[in-house]
């Protein structure tokens, strides 16, 4: 799956897997540690978008130090 609509116009691939306890979990391999979960695939993708944006913002902040 692709994560799009990032404010910077970036697109990332996401790996989505079913969670043992129900729902889904996923990760963005290009952003180490960028993982999230959701009850539905749609919720998961929204959560991953937020995680990816947070990851990129934190990375940008570190570059400014």
Backbone bond lengths (Angstrom), bond angles and torsions (degrees), N, CA, C in turn:
res aa  C-N    CA-C-N  psi(-1)  N-CA   C-N-CA  omega(-1)  CA-C   N-CA-C  phi
1 X - - - 1.447 - - 1.521 108.62 -
2 X 1.295 116.17 153.81 1.457 121.00 178.44 1.516 109.91 -111.93
3 X 1.312 115.25 139.80 1.464 121.42 172.24 1.508 107.00 -98.11
4 X 1.299 116.79 121.00 1.465 119.41 179.77 1.519 108.99 -126.14
5 X 1.307 115.75 -169.44 1.455 123.62 179.34 1.522 112.73 67.30
6 X 1.317 117.44 23.02 1.459 119.92 174.76 1.521 107.65 -71.77
7 X 1.325 117.79 142.80 1.465 120.34 -179.07 1.521 113.45 -54.52
8 X 1.320 117.96 -28.41 1.455 120.69 179.65 1.528 111.89 -87.96
9 X 1.331 117.03 1.75 1.456 120.98 179.49 1.518 113.53 76.96
10 X 1.319 117.76 15.86 1.454 121.75 -178.84 1.522 110.66 -83.37
11 X 1.328 115.99 151.05 1.458 122.16 176.13 1.527 107.64 -125.80
12 X 1.326 116.28 131.93 1.462 121.78 179.83 1.517 109.56 -125.28
13 X 1.310 115.91 148.80 1.462 122.09 173.16 1.515 108.62 -83.63
14 X 1.328 116.27 140.64 1.456 121.98 176.94 1.522 108.94 -123.62
15 X 1.310 115.75 141.33 1.457 121.53 173.54 1.520 106.90 -100.89
16 X 1.333 116.13 124.67 1.460 122.26 -177.63 1.524 108.36 -114.38
17 X 1.339 115.50 132.88 1.458 120.82 -179.83 1.530 109.56 -133.96
18 X 1.320 117.13 149.44 1.470 118.52 173.01 1.520 110.07 -70.48
19 X 1.314 116.02 142.20 1.470 121.21 177.70 1.527 108.80 -90.17
20 X 1.321 117.09 143.34 1.467 121.56 -179.22 1.524 112.22 -57.55
21 X 1.324 116.84 -36.99 1.471 121.22 -176.87 1.527 112.57 -86.65
22 X 1.315 116.88 4.02 1.460 122.08 -177.67 1.512 110.17 107.89
23 X 1.293 116.35 158.32 1.448 120.81 -177.34 1.524 110.66 79.44
24 X 1.316 115.61 -156.46 1.458 121.57 -175.27 1.516 110.39 -140.14
25 X 1.315 115.93 156.07 1.458 121.99 170.23 1.513 107.12 -133.60
26 X 1.325 115.74 155.95 1.453 119.00 -178.06 1.508 111.61 -154.31
27 X 1.321 113.84 169.10 1.456 120.75 179.77 1.519 109.51 -145.07
28 X 1.318 114.69 158.25 1.458 122.56 174.46 1.524 105.63 -111.76
29 X 1.339 117.74 99.71 1.466 120.65 -174.35 1.532 114.49 -56.95
30 X 1.312 118.49 -30.51 1.463 121.19 -178.88 1.527 112.47 -71.54
31 X 1.342 116.78 -14.29 1.466 121.93 -178.47 1.528 107.83 -122.20
32 X 1.323 118.81 90.45 1.465 121.77 -175.97 1.524 112.97 -51.66
33 X 1.320 115.57 127.85 1.457 121.00 179.35 1.507 114.10 87.11
34 X 1.318 118.32 -1.51 1.469 121.92 -179.95 1.523 108.49 -85.19
35 X 1.328 115.75 96.08 1.456 122.67 -178.84 1.521 108.99 -133.02
36 X 1.333 115.54 159.68 1.457 120.02 176.17 1.514 108.36 -162.53
37 X 1.334 115.47 -179.52 1.460 121.23 179.48 1.524 108.93 -145.74
38 X 1.329 115.66 166.38 1.458 121.13 177.46 1.511 110.14 -166.35
39 X 1.320 116.09 157.61 1.458 120.61 178.82 1.530 111.80 -71.69
40 X 1.336 116.64 -30.61 1.464 122.03 177.61 1.524 108.10 -124.57
41 X 1.331 116.37 164.77 1.462 119.24 176.93 1.522 110.68 -63.18
42 X 1.314 116.99 -37.05 1.467 120.38 179.14 1.522 111.25 -63.40
43 X 1.342 115.98 -44.16 1.469 120.00 178.09 1.522 109.98 -64.06
44 X 1.315 116.94 -42.53 1.457 120.71 178.22 1.521 110.87 -58.46
45 X 1.328 117.79 -47.25 1.468 120.24 -178.57 1.520 111.68 -62.93
46 X 1.313 117.51 -39.07 1.472 119.75 175.82 1.523 110.33 -62.83
47 X 1.337 116.59 -43.29 1.467 120.36 179.29 1.524 111.43 -65.43
48 X 1.335 117.01 -38.57 1.460 119.91 177.50 1.524 111.64 -66.19
49 X 1.332 117.18 -37.00 1.469 119.91 176.48 1.526 110.00 -60.24
50 X 1.334 115.96 -46.19 1.465 119.80 178.91 1.524 111.05 -62.33
51 X 1.336 116.48 -41.84 1.466 120.54 178.41 1.520 111.34 -63.09
52 X 1.334 116.87 -42.59 1.468 121.02 -179.52 1.532 110.55 -64.65
53 X 1.312 116.77 -42.24 1.463 120.00 178.43 1.525 109.89 -63.02
54 X 1.339 116.88 -44.51 1.463 120.40 177.60 1.516 111.90 -62.01
55 X 1.339 117.15 -40.36 1.459 121.81 178.81 1.520 109.80 -61.79
56 X 1.324 116.76 -46.82 1.466 121.09 -178.35 1.527 111.49 -66.06
57 X 1.326 117.15 -39.88 1.465 120.41 178.41 1.524 110.57 -65.17
58 X 1.346 117.06 -42.55 1.464 120.36 179.08 1.523 110.58 -65.15
59 X 1.303 116.48 -39.23 1.464 121.15 179.02 1.527 110.24 -64.25
60 X 1.324 116.21 -41.15 1.456 121.31 179.25 1.527 109.99 -65.51
61 X 1.344 117.11 -40.30 1.460 121.12 178.28 1.515 110.81 -61.79
62 X 1.339 117.88 -41.10 1.457 121.34 179.03 1.514 111.36 -64.52
63 X 1.335 117.24 -36.63 1.460 121.27 179.22 1.528 111.10 -66.23
64 X 1.322 117.41 -26.87 1.455 121.42 -177.98 1.524 111.96 -80.07
65 X 1.341 117.37 -16.24 1.476 120.23 -177.48 1.504 111.71 -74.55
